């Protein structure tokens, strides 16, 4: 019986090895847990084109929006671990949501095999032209004089635009009024229309709207300045040293996916992110390509979980 068990195990391992070598043998579903047209969707479609080429199989985009990205995240967690369902997630789902939802339909720590940190994007702290501020220091002074009277729009509770504003309020000791919307697009439109006074907006949205005079950018959320708006100071150098907030994009497979398949996807992804045309397309949207190994993604995820958990606890953020 023991010999039979060993032979069966060897045969199973050999089968897995052959399967990994043949991967992918059919189309791969790339779940985007956000609506079409957003930055995550854009990154997914850019990468899918290259992965089609590199793997010889179609990478099919599957947009599953809702509940700040957690619906798509849960769907990916429950998919078969065969390499034919891959998730392109953001830190709002893999680092922030676990602190906000009492019940998630996935275990954030156990449901996924990390593949790669794909890219990082800054956000631009922007105000409506009617708000009499031109810098972060001006904003802090005004907010202290008008506690809870200044409204800010976000892509929803737990979105990175929300967390960036909460972090700023926490560090500056100010209080403003949160107005959540269902996505970054509606949030930016609310700011442009004057329904809210400020928001952290994606670079690709902030730049043309600033040029048209519809909003006024005052700082960028990252530790260093963004190449698309190099004249714009960071929040950190504008009066809040140590401030940093990014939207990070990462690729995961369902837990249990073979190491060989994870390694293949990671290898092809890093190659795709490193190509000149992909870099150009991402940077044109203010997105900084990364392309890492699983270990770097794990370290980034742990740091983001700890950082935003602290902000959420100290600010008392919760779903109403």
Secondary structure by P-SEA (a helix, b strand, c coil): caaaaaaaaaaaaaaaaaaaaaccccbbbbbcccccccaaaaaaaaaaaaaaaaacccbbbbbbccccaaaaaaaaaaccccccbbbbccccccccccccccccccccccccccccccbbbbbbbccccccccccaaaaaaaaaaccccbbbbccccccaaaaaaaaaaaaacbbbbbbbcccaaaaaaaaaacccccccccaaaaaaaaaaccccccccccccccccccccccccccccccbbbbbcccccccccccaaaaaaaaaaaaaaaacaaaaaaaaaacbbbbbbcaaaaaaaaaaaaaaaaaaaaaaccccc
